């Protein structure tokens, strides 16, 4: 899955985000609304990791979500 597909299926993909990063609430994900940079920043802030690490982890979720 690429980011454009994730944005198009945001409700479904946000479930995958919550599976990976369980601290996110529906309100958190509603604020992001499919904007990757904001999501990476939120992951970075919430989990205390670098922006690059947040980007890498998000890529992993996208890769695993092929056919979602």
CHARMM-style PDB file with segment names, atoms N, HN, CA, C and O in Angstrom:
ATOM      1  N   UNK     1       0.858  -1.171   0.000  1.00  0.00      PROA
ATOM      2  CA  UNK     1       0.000   0.000   0.000  1.00  0.00      PROA
ATOM      3  C   UNK     1       0.901   1.230   0.000  1.00  0.00      PROA
ATOM      4  O   UNK     1       1.902   1.278   0.715  1.00  0.00      PROA
ATOM      5  N   UNK     2       0.542   2.205  -0.795  1.00  0.00      PROA
ATOM      6  HN  UNK     2      -0.272   2.166  -1.376  1.00  0.00      PROA
ATOM      7  CA  UNK     2       1.287   3.460  -0.764  1.00  0.00      PROA
ATOM      8  C   UNK     2       0.481   4.491   0.031  1.00  0.00      PROA
ATOM      9  O   UNK     2      -0.657   4.234   0.424  1.00  0.00      PROA
ATOM     10  N   UNK     3       1.079   5.650   0.259  1.00  0.00      PROA
ATOM     11  HN  UNK     3       2.003   5.859  -0.061  1.00  0.00      PROA
ATOM     12  CA  UNK     3       0.431   6.634   1.114  1.00  0.00      PROA
ATOM     13  C   UNK     3      -0.861   7.162   0.499  1.00  0.00      PROA
ATOM     14  O   UNK     3      -1.812   7.442   1.228  1.00  0.00      PROA
ATOM     15  N   UNK     4      -0.919   7.302  -0.805  1.00  0.00      PROA
ATOM     16  HN  UNK     4      -0.146   7.074  -1.397  1.00  0.00      PROA
ATOM     17  CA  UNK     4      -2.152   7.763  -1.451  1.00  0.00      PROA
ATOM     18  C   UNK     4      -3.301   6.798  -1.171  1.00  0.00      PROA
ATOM     19  O   UNK     4      -4.432   7.224  -0.939  1.00  0.00      PROA
ATOM     20  N   UNK     5      -3.010   5.515  -1.195  1.00  0.00      PROA
ATOM     21  HN  UNK     5      -2.091   5.169  -1.384  1.00  0.00      PROA
ATOM     22  CA  UNK     5      -4.034   4.514  -0.893  1.00  0.00      PROA
ATOM     23  C   UNK     5      -4.440   4.589   0.570  1.00  0.00      PROA
ATOM     24  O   UNK     5      -5.617   4.453   0.903  1.00  0.00      PROA
ATOM     25  N   UNK     6      -3.467   4.805   1.439  1.00  0.00      PROA
ATOM     26  HN  UNK     6      -2.511   4.916   1.169  1.00  0.00      PROA
ATOM     27  CA  UNK     6      -3.760   4.926   2.874  1.00  0.00      PROA
ATOM     28  C   UNK     6      -4.674   6.120   3.129  1.00  0.00      PROA
ATOM     29  O   UNK     6      -5.610   6.030   3.923  1.00  0.00      PROA
ATOM     30  N   UNK     7      -4.404   7.231   2.460  1.00  0.00      PROA
ATOM     31  HN  UNK     7      -3.643   7.304   1.815  1.00  0.00      PROA
ATOM     32  CA  UNK     7      -5.255   8.412   2.612  1.00  0.00      PROA
ATOM     33  C   UNK     7      -6.668   8.128   2.119  1.00  0.00      PROA
ATOM     34  O   UNK     7      -7.648   8.524   2.750  1.00  0.00      PROA
ATOM     35  N   UNK     8      -6.761   7.440   0.989  1.00  0.00      PROA
ATOM     36  HN  UNK     8      -5.965   7.119   0.476  1.00  0.00      PROA
ATOM     37  CA  UNK     8      -8.069   7.137   0.418  1.00  0.00      PROA
ATOM     38  C   UNK     8      -8.892   6.193   1.276  1.00  0.00      PROA
ATOM     39  O   UNK     8     -10.122   6.233   1.247  1.00  0.00      PROA
ATOM     40  N   UNK     9      -8.220   5.349   2.035  1.00  0.00      PROA
ATOM     41  HN  UNK     9      -7.221   5.317   2.058  1.00  0.00      PROA
ATOM     42  CA  UNK     9      -8.880   4.403   2.932  1.00  0.00      PROA
ATOM     43  C   UNK     9      -8.532   4.738   4.383  1.00  0.00      PROA
ATOM     44  O   UNK     9      -8.215   3.850   5.175  1.00  0.00      PROA
ATOM     45  N   UNK    10      -8.594   6.023   4.719  1.00  0.00      PROA
ATOM     46  HN  UNK    10      -8.851   6.744   4.075  1.00  0.00      PROA
ATOM     47  CA  UNK    10      -8.096   6.474   6.011  1.00  0.00      PROA
ATOM     48  C   UNK    10      -8.759   5.762   7.190  1.00  0.00      PROA
ATOM     49  O   UNK    10      -8.070   5.389   8.140  1.00  0.00      PROA
ATOM     50  N   UNK    11     -10.051   5.569   7.152  1.00  0.00      PROA
ATOM     51  HN  UNK    11     -10.610   5.872   6.381  1.00  0.00      PROA
ATOM     52  CA  UNK    11     -10.745   4.903   8.267  1.00  0.00      PROA
ATOM     53  C   UNK    11     -10.168   3.505   8.482  1.00  0.00      PROA
ATOM     54  O   UNK    11      -9.887   3.118   9.616  1.00  0.00      PROA
ATOM     55  N   UNK    12      -9.993   2.758   7.414  1.00  0.00      PROA
ATOM     56  HN  UNK    12     -10.221   3.073   6.493  1.00  0.00      PROA
ATOM     57  CA  UNK    12      -9.442   1.412   7.507  1.00  0.00      PROA
ATOM     58  C   UNK    12      -7.981   1.462   7.943  1.00  0.00      PROA
ATOM     59  O   UNK    12      -7.576   0.705   8.825  1.00  0.00      PROA
ATOM     60  N   UNK    13      -7.194   2.334   7.341  1.00  0.00      PROA
ATOM     61  HN  UNK    13      -7.523   2.948   6.624  1.00  0.00      PROA
ATOM     62  CA  UNK    13      -5.778   2.405   7.662  1.00  0.00      PROA
ATOM     63  C   UNK    13      -5.555   2.903   9.078  1.00  0.00      PROA
ATOM     64  O   UNK    13      -4.592   2.494   9.726  1.00  0.00      PROA
ATOM     65  N   UNK    14      -6.422   3.777   9.573  1.00  0.00      PROA
ATOM     66  HN  UNK    14      -7.204   4.109   9.046  1.00  0.00      PROA
ATOM     67  CA  UNK    14      -6.246   4.266  10.936  1.00  0.00      PROA
ATOM     68  C   UNK    14      -6.372   3.114  11.941  1.00  0.00      PROA
ATOM     69  O   UNK    14      -5.781   3.171  13.020  1.00  0.00      PROA
ATOM     70  N   UNK    15      -7.126   2.087  11.599  1.00  0.00      PROA
ATOM     71  HN  UNK    15      -7.605   2.042  10.723  1.00  0.00      PROA
ATOM     72  CA  UNK    15      -7.178   0.895  12.445  1.00  0.00      PROA
ATOM     73  C   UNK    15      -5.829   0.206  12.515  1.00  0.00      PROA
ATOM     74  O   UNK    15      -5.427  -0.271  13.576  1.00  0.00      PROA
ATOM     75  N   UNK    16      -5.129   0.151  11.392  1.00  0.00      PROA
ATOM     76  HN  UNK    16      -5.456   0.538  10.530  1.00  0.00      PROA
ATOM     77  CA  UNK    16      -3.782  -0.432  11.369  1.00  0.00      PROA
ATOM     78  C   UNK    16      -2.816   0.415  12.203  1.00  0.00      PROA
ATOM     79  O   UNK    16      -1.922  -0.117  12.861  1.00  0.00      PROA
ATOM     80  N   UNK    17      -3.000   1.714  12.168  1.00  0.00      PROA
ATOM     81  HN  UNK    17      -3.725   2.147  11.633  1.00  0.00      PROA
ATOM     82  CA  UNK    17      -2.158   2.604  12.964  1.00  0.00      PROA
ATOM     83  C   UNK    17      -2.384   2.328  14.449  1.00  0.00      PROA
ATOM     84  O   UNK    17      -1.431   2.255  15.225  1.00  0.00      PROA
ATOM     85  N   UNK    18      -3.633   2.176  14.833  1.00  0.00      PROA
ATOM     86  HN  UNK    18      -4.407   2.235  14.202  1.00  0.00      PROA
ATOM     87  CA  UNK    18      -3.935   1.912  16.247  1.00  0.00      PROA
ATOM     88  C   UNK    18      -3.439   0.539  16.680  1.00  0.00      PROA
ATOM     89  O   UNK    18      -3.096   0.353  17.848  1.00  0.00      PROA
ATOM     90  N   UNK    19      -3.394  -0.424  15.766  1.00  0.00      PROA
ATOM     91  HN  UNK    19      -3.673  -0.272  14.817  1.00  0.00      PROA
ATOM     92  CA  UNK    19      -2.824  -1.731  16.104  1.00  0.00      PROA
ATOM     93  C   UNK    19      -1.335  -1.598  16.412  1.00  0.00      PROA
ATOM     94  O   UNK    19      -0.830  -2.213  17.351  1.00  0.00      PROA
ATOM     95  N   UNK    20      -0.639  -0.793  15.617  1.00  0.00      PROA
ATOM     96  HN  UNK    20      -1.049  -0.293  14.854  1.00  0.00      PROA
ATOM     97  CA  UNK    20       0.819  -0.626  15.765  1.00  0.00      PROA
ATOM     98  C   UNK    20       1.165   0.327  16.899  1.00  0.00      PROA
ATOM     99  O   UNK    20       2.071   0.058  17.688  1.00  0.00      PROA
ATOM    100  N   UNK    21       0.446   1.439  16.977  1.00  0.00      PROA
ATOM    101  HN  UNK    21      -0.289   1.657  16.336  1.00  0.00      PROA
ATOM    102  CA  UNK    21       0.692   2.462  17.988  1.00  0.00      PROA
ATOM    103  C   UNK    21      -0.583   2.640  18.804  1.00  0.00      PROA
ATOM    104  O   UNK    21      -1.388   3.532  18.539  1.00  0.00      PROA
ATOM    105  N   UNK    22      -0.748   1.789  19.785  1.00  0.00      PROA
ATOM    106  HN  UNK    22      -0.094   1.065  20.001  1.00  0.00      PROA
ATOM    107  CA  UNK    22      -1.985   1.702  20.552  1.00  0.00      PROA
ATOM    108  C   UNK    22      -2.353   2.909  21.386  1.00  0.00      PROA
ATOM    109  O   UNK    22      -3.489   3.012  21.847  1.00  0.00      PROA
ATOM    110  N   UNK    23      -1.424   3.823  21.590  1.00  0.00      PROA
ATOM    111  HN  UNK    23      -0.500   3.739  21.215  1.00  0.00      PROA
ATOM    112  CA  UNK    23      -1.727   4.997  22.393  1.00  0.00      PROA
ATOM    113  C   UNK    23      -2.545   6.049  21.643  1.00  0.00      PROA
ATOM    114  O   UNK    23      -3.049   6.990  22.256  1.00  0.00      PROA
ATOM    115  N   UNK    24      -2.680   5.901  20.329  1.00  0.00      PROA
ATOM    116  HN  UNK    24      -2.270   5.137  19.831  1.00  0.00      PROA
ATOM    117  CA  UNK    24      -3.440   6.891  19.565  1.00  0.00      PROA
ATOM    118  C   UNK    24      -4.932   6.679  19.752  1.00  0.00      PROA
ATOM    119  O   UNK    24      -5.424   5.551  19.729  1.00  0.00      PROA
ATOM    120  N   UNK    25      -5.632   7.770  19.935  1.00  0.00      PROA
ATOM    121  HN  UNK    25      -5.232   8.686  19.953  1.00  0.00      PROA
ATOM    122  CA  UNK    25      -7.087   7.724  20.057  1.00  0.00      PROA
ATOM    123  C   UNK    25      -7.721   8.062  18.710  1.00  0.00      PROA
ATOM    124  O   UNK    25      -7.041   8.509  17.786  1.00  0.00      PROA
ATOM    125  N   UNK    26      -9.008   7.846  18.613  1.00  0.00      PROA
ATOM    126  HN  UNK    26      -9.560   7.482  19.363  1.00  0.00      PROA
ATOM    127  CA  UNK    26      -9.723   8.246  17.401  1.00  0.00      PROA
ATOM    128  C   UNK    26      -9.587   9.745  17.181  1.00  0.00      PROA
ATOM    129  O   UNK    26      -9.458  10.194  16.042  1.00  0.00      PROA
ATOM    130  N   UNK    27      -9.615  10.523  18.256  1.00  0.00      PROA
ATOM    131  HN  UNK    27      -9.720  10.159  19.181  1.00  0.00      PROA
ATOM    132  CA  UNK    27      -9.460  11.976  18.132  1.00  0.00      PROA
ATOM    133  C   UNK    27      -8.091  12.343  17.580  1.00  0.00      PROA
ATOM    134  O   UNK    27      -7.973  13.237  16.741  1.00  0.00      PROA
ATOM    135  N   UNK    28      -7.052  11.650  18.053  1.00  0.00      PROA
ATOM    136  HN  UNK    28      -7.148  10.924  18.735  1.00  0.00      PROA
ATOM    137  CA  UNK    28      -5.699  11.898  17.527  1.00  0.00      PROA
ATOM    138  C   UNK    28      -5.668  11.671  16.022  1.00  0.00      PROA
ATOM    139  O   UNK    28      -5.135  12.490  15.273  1.00  0.00      PROA
ATOM    140  N   UNK    29      -6.235  10.567  15.590  1.00  0.00      PROA
ATOM    141  HN  UNK    29      -6.668   9.902  16.199  1.00  0.00      PROA
ATOM    142  CA  UNK    29      -6.197  10.212  14.173  1.00  0.00      PROA
ATOM    143  C   UNK    29      -7.102  11.112  13.343  1.00  0.00      PROA
ATOM    144  O   UNK    29      -6.833  11.346  12.165  1.00  0.00      PROA
ATOM    145  N   UNK    30      -8.162  11.612  13.941  1.00  0.00      PROA
ATOM    146  HN  UNK    30      -8.381  11.422  14.898  1.00  0.00      PROA
ATOM    147  CA  UNK    30      -9.034  12.555  13.240  1.00  0.00      PROA
ATOM    148  C   UNK    30      -8.290  13.868  12.973  1.00  0.00      PROA
ATOM    149  O   UNK    30      -8.476  14.488  11.927  1.00  0.00      PROA
ATOM    150  N   UNK    31      -7.458  14.282  13.913  1.00  0.00      PROA
ATOM    151  HN  UNK    31      -7.306  13.778  14.764  1.00  0.00      PROA
ATOM    152  CA  UNK    31      -6.676  15.514  13.739  1.00  0.00      PROA
ATOM    153  C   UNK    31      -5.664  15.367  12.602  1.00  0.00      PROA
ATOM    154  O   UNK    31      -5.415  16.320  11.863  1.00  0.00      PROA
ATOM    155  N   UNK    32      -5.086  14.181  12.464  1.00  0.00      PROA
ATOM    156  HN  UNK    32      -5.288  13.407  13.064  1.00  0.00      PROA
ATOM    157  CA  UNK    32      -4.096  13.923  11.420  1.00  0.00      PROA
ATOM    158  C   UNK    32      -4.760  13.892  10.044  1.00  0.00      PROA
ATOM    159  O   UNK    32      -4.226  14.445   9.083  1.00  0.00      PROA
ATOM    160  N   UNK    33      -5.912  13.252   9.949  1.00  0.00      PROA
ATOM    161  HN  UNK    33      -6.346  12.802  10.730  1.00  0.00      PROA
ATOM    162  CA  UNK    33      -6.705  13.169   8.716  1.00  0.00      PROA
ATOM    163  C   UNK    33      -5.892  12.780   7.485  1.00  0.00      PROA
ATOM    164  O   UNK    33      -6.068  13.354   6.411  1.00  0.00      PROA
ATOM    165  N   UNK    34      -5.013  11.815   7.645  1.00  0.00      PROA
ATOM    166  HN  UNK    34      -4.870  11.349   8.518  1.00  0.00      PROA
ATOM    167  CA  UNK    34      -4.300  11.294   6.482  1.00  0.00      PROA
ATOM    168  C   UNK    34      -3.065  12.065   6.063  1.00  0.00      PROA
ATOM    169  O   UNK    34      -2.486  11.768   5.018  1.00  0.00      PROA
ATOM    170  N   UNK    35      -2.648  13.035   6.837  1.00  0.00      PROA
ATOM    171  HN  UNK    35      -3.118  13.277   7.686  1.00  0.00      PROA
ATOM    172  CA  UNK    35      -1.439  13.805   6.489  1.00  0.00      PROA
ATOM    173  C   UNK    35      -0.226  13.117   7.106  1.00  0.00      PROA
ATOM    174  O   UNK    35      -0.059  13.086   8.326  1.00  0.00      PROA
ATOM    175  N   UNK    36       0.592  12.582   6.258  1.00  0.00      PROA
ATOM    176  HN  UNK    36       0.456  12.607   5.267  1.00  0.00      PROA
ATOM    177  CA  UNK    36       1.718  11.757   6.699  1.00  0.00      PROA
ATOM    178  C   UNK    36       2.682  12.512   7.607  1.00  0.00      PROA
ATOM    179  O   UNK    36       3.080  11.986   8.647  1.00  0.00      PROA
ATOM    180  N   UNK    37       3.059  13.713   7.243  1.00  0.00      PROA
ATOM    181  HN  UNK    37       2.735  14.139   6.398  1.00  0.00      PROA
ATOM    182  CA  UNK    37       4.019  14.453   8.054  1.00  0.00      PROA
ATOM    183  C   UNK    37       3.483  14.698   9.458  1.00  0.00      PROA
ATOM    184  O   UNK    37       4.232  14.625  10.432  1.00  0.00      PROA
ATOM    185  N   UNK    38       2.198  14.986   9.565  1.00  0.00      PROA
ATOM    186  HN  UNK    38       1.589  15.045   8.774  1.00  0.00      PROA
ATOM    187  CA  UNK    38       1.610  15.186  10.886  1.00  0.00      PROA
ATOM    188  C   UNK    38       1.585  13.884  11.671  1.00  0.00      PROA
ATOM    189  O   UNK    38       1.828  13.882  12.878  1.00  0.00      PROA
ATOM    190  N   UNK    39       1.296  12.786  11.003  1.00  0.00      PROA
ATOM    191  HN  UNK    39       1.099  12.787  10.023  1.00  0.00      PROA
ATOM    192  CA  UNK    39       1.288  11.495  11.674  1.00  0.00      PROA
ATOM    193  C   UNK    39       2.684  11.135  12.155  1.00  0.00      PROA
ATOM    194  O   UNK    39       2.850  10.679  13.287  1.00  0.00      PROA
ATOM    195  N   UNK    40       3.685  11.333  11.314  1.00  0.00      PROA
ATOM    196  HN  UNK    40       3.549  11.704  10.395  1.00  0.00      PROA
ATOM    197  CA  UNK    40       5.061  11.051  11.723  1.00  0.00      PROA
ATOM    198  C   UNK    40       5.456  11.903  12.920  1.00  0.00      PROA
ATOM    199  O   UNK    40       6.113  11.419  13.842  1.00  0.00      PROA
ATOM    200  N   UNK    41       5.060  13.168  12.908  1.00  0.00      PROA
ATOM    201  HN  UNK    41       4.527  13.561  12.159  1.00  0.00      PROA
ATOM    202  CA  UNK    41       5.353  14.045  14.043  1.00  0.00      PROA
ATOM    203  C   UNK    41       4.661  13.582  15.312  1.00  0.00      PROA
ATOM    204  O   UNK    41       5.239  13.643  16.397  1.00  0.00      PROA
ATOM    205  N   UNK    42       3.429  13.120  15.182  1.00  0.00      PROA
ATOM    206  HN  UNK    42       2.959  13.070  14.301  1.00  0.00      PROA
ATOM    207  CA  UNK    42       2.686  12.629  16.341  1.00  0.00      PROA
ATOM    208  C   UNK    42       3.315  11.352  16.899  1.00  0.00      PROA
ATOM    209  O   UNK    42       3.402  11.176  18.114  1.00  0.00      PROA
ATOM    210  N   UNK    43       3.750  10.468  16.010  1.00  0.00      PROA
ATOM    211  HN  UNK    43       3.680  10.611  15.023  1.00  0.00      PROA
ATOM    212  CA  UNK    43       4.423   9.235  16.444  1.00  0.00      PROA
ATOM    213  C   UNK    43       5.718   9.598  17.157  1.00  0.00      PROA
ATOM    214  O   UNK    43       6.024   9.062  18.222  1.00  0.00      PROA
ATOM    215  N   UNK    44       6.470  10.504  16.566  1.00  0.00      PROA
ATOM    216  HN  UNK    44       6.222  10.939  15.700  1.00  0.00      PROA
ATOM    217  CA  UNK    44       7.739  10.943  17.139  1.00  0.00      PROA
ATOM    218  C   UNK    44       7.516  11.496  18.547  1.00  0.00      PROA
ATOM    219  O   UNK    44       8.225  11.129  19.485  1.00  0.00      PROA
ATOM    220  N   UNK    45       6.556  12.355  18.684  1.00  0.00      PROA
ATOM    221  HN  UNK    45       5.980  12.653  17.922  1.00  0.00      PROA
ATOM    222  CA  UNK    45       6.286  13.002  19.963  1.00  0.00      PROA
ATOM    223  C   UNK    45       5.757  12.011  21.001  1.00  0.00      PROA
ATOM    224  O   UNK    45       6.223  11.996  22.140  1.00  0.00      PROA
ATOM    225  N   UNK    46       4.801  11.197  20.613  1.00  0.00      PROA
ATOM    226  HN  UNK    46       4.423  11.209  19.688  1.00  0.00      PROA
ATOM    227  CA  UNK    46       4.157  10.280  21.552  1.00  0.00      PROA
ATOM    228  C   UNK    46       5.094   9.183  22.029  1.00  0.00      PROA
ATOM    229  O   UNK    46       5.038   8.774  23.188  1.00  0.00      PROA
ATOM    230  N   UNK    47       5.963   8.703  21.127  1.00  0.00      PROA
ATOM    231  HN  UNK    47       6.008   9.036  20.185  1.00  0.00      PROA
ATOM    232  CA  UNK    47       6.808   7.560  21.461  1.00  0.00      PROA
ATOM    233  C   UNK    47       8.276   7.915  21.677  1.00  0.00      PROA
ATOM    234  O   UNK    47       9.094   7.032  21.934  1.00  0.00      PROA
ATOM    235  N   UNK    48       8.618   9.201  21.576  1.00  0.00      PROA
ATOM    236  HN  UNK    48       7.954   9.919  21.367  1.00  0.00      PROA
ATOM    237  CA  UNK    48       9.979   9.642  21.873  1.00  0.00      PROA
ATOM    238  C   UNK    48      11.037   9.067  20.945  1.00  0.00      PROA
ATOM    239  O   UNK    48      12.127   8.697  21.379  1.00  0.00      PROA
ATOM    240  N   UNK    49      10.699   8.997  19.653  1.00  0.00      PROA
ATOM    241  HN  UNK    49       9.813   9.297  19.300  1.00  0.00      PROA
ATOM    242  CA  UNK    49      11.650   8.487  18.665  1.00  0.00      PROA
ATOM    243  C   UNK    49      11.952   9.598  17.660  1.00  0.00      PROA
ATOM    244  O   UNK    49      11.279  10.629  17.643  1.00  0.00      PROA
ATOM    245  N   UNK    50      12.958   9.382  16.832  1.00  0.00      PROA
ATOM    246  HN  UNK    50      13.504   8.544  16.846  1.00  0.00      PROA
ATOM    247  CA  UNK    50      13.317  10.381  15.831  1.00  0.00      PROA
ATOM    248  C   UNK    50      12.290  10.400  14.699  1.00  0.00      PROA
ATOM    249  O   UNK    50      11.528   9.451  14.514  1.00  0.00      PROA
ATOM    250  N   UNK    51      12.286  11.478  13.963  1.00  0.00      PROA
ATOM    251  HN  UNK    51      12.905  12.250  14.112  1.00  0.00      PROA
ATOM    252  CA  UNK    51      11.392  11.596  12.803  1.00  0.00      PROA
ATOM    253  C   UNK    51      11.715  10.506  11.791  1.00  0.00      PROA
ATOM    254  O   UNK    51      10.816   9.932  11.178  1.00  0.00      PROA
ATOM    255  N   UNK    52      12.999  10.224  11.620  1.00  0.00      PROA
ATOM    256  HN  UNK    52      13.730  10.690  12.118  1.00  0.00      PROA
ATOM    257  CA  UNK    52      13.415   9.192  10.668  1.00  0.00      PROA
ATOM    258  C   UNK    52      12.907   7.817  11.092  1.00  0.00      PROA
ATOM    259  O   UNK    52      12.476   7.024  10.255  1.00  0.00      PROA
ATOM    260  N   UNK    53      12.960   7.537  12.394  1.00  0.00      PROA
ATOM    261  HN  UNK    53      13.311   8.182  13.074  1.00  0.00      PROA
ATOM    262  CA  UNK    53      12.476   6.256  12.894  1.00  0.00      PROA
ATOM    263  C   UNK    53      10.960   6.157  12.738  1.00  0.00      PROA
ATOM    264  O   UNK    53      10.440   5.096  12.394  1.00  0.00      PROA
ATOM    265  N   UNK    54      10.260   7.241  12.984  1.00  0.00      PROA
ATOM    266  HN  UNK    54      10.682   8.103  13.264  1.00  0.00      PROA
ATOM    267  CA  UNK    54       8.808   7.253  12.791  1.00  0.00      PROA
ATOM    268  C   UNK    54       8.473   6.991  11.321  1.00  0.00      PROA
ATOM    269  O   UNK    54       7.541   6.246  11.017  1.00  0.00      PROA
ATOM    270  N   UNK    55       9.231   7.601  10.417  1.00  0.00      PROA
ATOM    271  HN  UNK    55       9.988   8.206  10.664  1.00  0.00      PROA
ATOM    272  CA  UNK    55       9.040   7.400   8.975  1.00  0.00      PROA
ATOM    273  C   UNK    55       9.260   5.929   8.613  1.00  0.00      PROA
ATOM    274  O   UNK    55       8.475   5.337   7.873  1.00  0.00      PROA
ATOM    275  N   UNK    56      10.340   5.348   9.146  1.00  0.00      PROA
ATOM    276  HN  UNK    56      10.978   5.828   9.748  1.00  0.00      PROA
ATOM    277  CA  UNK    56      10.664   3.946   8.863  1.00  0.00      PROA
ATOM    278  C   UNK    56       9.570   3.013   9.381  1.00  0.00      PROA
ATOM    279  O   UNK    56       9.154   2.089   8.681  1.00  0.00      PROA
ATOM    280  N   UNK    57       9.111   3.253  10.594  1.00  0.00      PROA
ATOM    281  HN  UNK    57       9.449   4.003  11.163  1.00  0.00      PROA
ATOM    282  CA  UNK    57       8.069   2.403  11.165  1.00  0.00      PROA
ATOM    283  C   UNK    57       6.763   2.522  10.382  1.00  0.00      PROA
ATOM    284  O   UNK    57       6.064   1.530  10.178  1.00  0.00      PROA
ATOM    285  N   UNK    58       6.443   3.724   9.949  1.00  0.00      PROA
ATOM    286  HN  UNK    58       7.011   4.530  10.115  1.00  0.00      PROA
ATOM    287  CA  UNK    58       5.228   3.911   9.159  1.00  0.00      PROA
ATOM    288  C   UNK    58       5.344   3.207   7.813  1.00  0.00      PROA
ATOM    289  O   UNK    58       4.368   2.632   7.331  1.00  0.00      PROA
ATOM    290  N   UNK    59       6.520   3.244   7.204  1.00  0.00      PROA
ATOM    291  HN  UNK    59       7.313   3.711   7.595  1.00  0.00      PROA
ATOM    292  CA  UNK    59       6.753   2.502   5.958  1.00  0.00      PROA
ATOM    293  C   UNK    59       6.537   1.002   6.167  1.00  0.00      PROA
ATOM    294  O   UNK    59       5.984   0.325   5.300  1.00  0.00      PROA
ATOM    295  N   UNK    60       6.976   0.483   7.322  1.00  0.00      PROA
ATOM    296  HN  UNK    60       7.425   1.033   8.026  1.00  0.00      PROA
ATOM    297  CA  UNK    60       6.777  -0.937   7.619  1.00  0.00      PROA
ATOM    298  C   UNK    60       5.295  -1.288   7.680  1.00  0.00      PROA
ATOM    299  O   UNK    60       4.876  -2.324   7.164  1.00  0.00      PROA
ATOM    300  N   UNK    61       4.510  -0.431   8.305  1.00  0.00      PROA
ATOM    301  HN  UNK    61       4.850   0.411   8.724  1.00  0.00      PROA
ATOM    302  CA  UNK    61       3.066  -0.683   8.390  1.00  0.00      PROA
ATOM    303  C   UNK    61       2.449  -0.651   7.000  1.00  0.00      PROA
ATOM    304  O   UNK    61       1.604  -1.485   6.673  1.00  0.00      PROA
ATOM    305  N   UNK    62       2.861   0.295   6.192  1.00  0.00      PROA
ATOM    306  HN  UNK    62       3.547   0.972   6.457  1.00  0.00      PROA
ATOM    307  CA  UNK    62       2.351   0.376   4.810  1.00  0.00      PROA
ATOM    308  C   UNK    62       2.719  -0.873   4.024  1.00  0.00      PROA
ATOM    309  O   UNK    62       1.886  -1.417   3.300  1.00  0.00      PROA
ATOM    310  N   UNK    63       3.956  -1.332   4.160  1.00  0.00      PROA
ATOM    311  HN  UNK    63       4.633  -0.890   4.748  1.00  0.00      PROA
ATOM    312  CA  UNK    63       4.410  -2.528   3.442  1.00  0.00      PROA
ATOM    313  C   UNK    63       3.611  -3.758   3.851  1.00  0.00      PROA
ATOM    314  O   UNK    63       3.257  -4.578   3.005  1.00  0.00      PROA
ATOM    315  N   UNK    64       3.326  -3.890   5.143  1.00  0.00      PROA
ATOM    316  HN  UNK    64       3.614  -3.223   5.831  1.00  0.00      PROA
ATOM    317  CA  UNK    64       2.568  -5.043   5.633  1.00  0.00      PROA
ATOM    318  C   UNK    64       1.100  -4.972   5.247  1.00  0.00      PROA
ATOM    319  O   UNK    64       0.384  -5.972   5.308  1.00  0.00      PROA
ATOM    320  N   UNK    65       0.663  -3.802   4.855  1.00  0.00      PROA
ATOM    321  HN  UNK    65       1.245  -2.990   4.805  1.00  0.00      PROA
ATOM    322  CA  UNK    65      -0.745  -3.605   4.569  1.00  0.00      PROA
ATOM    323  C   UNK    65      -1.075  -3.787   3.090  1.00  0.00      PROA
ATOM    324  O   UNK    65      -2.140  -3.361   2.644  1.00  0.00      PROA
ATOM    325  N   UNK    66      -0.221  -4.384   2.359  1.00  0.00      PROA
ATOM    326  HN  UNK    66       0.644  -4.730   2.722  1.00  0.00      PROA
ATOM    327  CA  UNK    66      -0.543  -4.662   0.945  1.00  0.00      PROA
ATOM    328  C   UNK    66      -1.740  -5.597   0.906  1.00  0.00      PROA
ATOM    329  O   UNK    66      -1.752  -6.644   1.553  1.00  0.00      PROA
ATOM    330  N   UNK    67      -2.721  -5.211   0.154  1.00  0.00      PROA
ATOM    331  HN  UNK    67      -2.712  -4.360  -0.372  1.00  0.00      PROA
ATOM    332  CA  UNK    67      -3.928  -6.022   0.055  1.00  0.00      PROA
ATOM    333  C   UNK    67      -4.936  -5.772   1.159  1.00  0.00      PROA
ATOM    334  O   UNK    67      -5.940  -6.477   1.260  1.00  0.00      PROA
ATOM    335  N   UNK    68      -4.669  -4.756   2.001  1.00  0.00      PROA
ATOM    336  HN  UNK    68      -3.854  -4.183   1.919  1.00  0.00      PROA
ATOM    337  CA  UNK    68      -5.621  -4.431   3.069  1.00  0.00      PROA
ATOM    338  C   UNK    68      -6.901  -3.865   2.486  1.00  0.00      PROA
ATOM    339  OT1 UNK    68      -7.823  -3.532   3.230  1.00  0.00      PROA
TER     340      UNK     68
END
